[in-house]
Amino acid sequence: MMRTAISRVTAAVLASGLSLIVLPAATASAAPTAPTTATAVLATGTVVTDSGAGVTIRTGNATTFGSAGNQPDGPIQIDCQIYGEPVTGKFGRSLIWDHIPGKGYVSDAYVNTGSTGLVAPLCTANPRADRAIAWFNARMGSTAYQGLCEKAAENSYGKTGIWASAKAGWNDAVARGAAHRGDLNPPKGALVYWDLAAPYGHVGVSKGGGYFVATSVGGAIGSARMPYFSNYLGWAWPNF
């Protein structure tokens, strides 16, 4: 009966001279699909230097990364930002680095964005953090840094002699209002702190995803899931 009814409708439409378009059932009932791409909304800033010579574009978020060119004074677009090596420039001291699409990173200390904080999403890449984690990975199982957790954290970032102890570094973060107390999901590259071995404390580097690398993991440099040790304090971006 169903086939006969459809045939009669088809015949009637054709007889009337109208065109008949038959759509597959799946197409007729399918919900609209979302766009596969989206246009990124870029933040803007203005590079300002005393000399007017512009700033060096880096391949990563630290001055130790190679040059990718020069960004002249003037307006720029920023697609993301990331914390990195602190730099003192035209607009004070900043740990933020701005990523210019298709070029690289410039220190936010030379960029007027109208804010001292983030004005764009966090970059998914963090080259400086990758270097620090690679430093620890290359020393897995080493006991050379036992009792020297702060030195290990600083050395992984290419620094040394910044703080006398891990607790001193944590106290600095607290004083700056940059400490994320008790947060067990530190981003990759953040320093993670514990209140151990009073009064020295303990520190490691977050690998992201709830894992970290540090000294004294099973008596040597190792990786473990957060929090592992007792008396976890929280995390902060390296202030060095």
Secondary structure, 3 states (H helix, E strand, C coil): CHHHHHHHHHHHHHHCCCCCCCCCHHHHHCCCCCCCCCCCCCEEEEECCCCCCCEEEECCCCCCCCEEEEECCEEEEECEEEEEEEEEECCEEEEEEEEECCCEEEEHHHEECCCCCCCCCECCCCHHHHHHHHHHHCCCCCCCCCCCHHHHHHHHCCCCCCCCCHHHHHHHHHHHCCCEECCCCCCCCCEEEECCCCCCCEEEEEEECCEEEECCCCCCCEEEECCCCCCEEEEECCCC
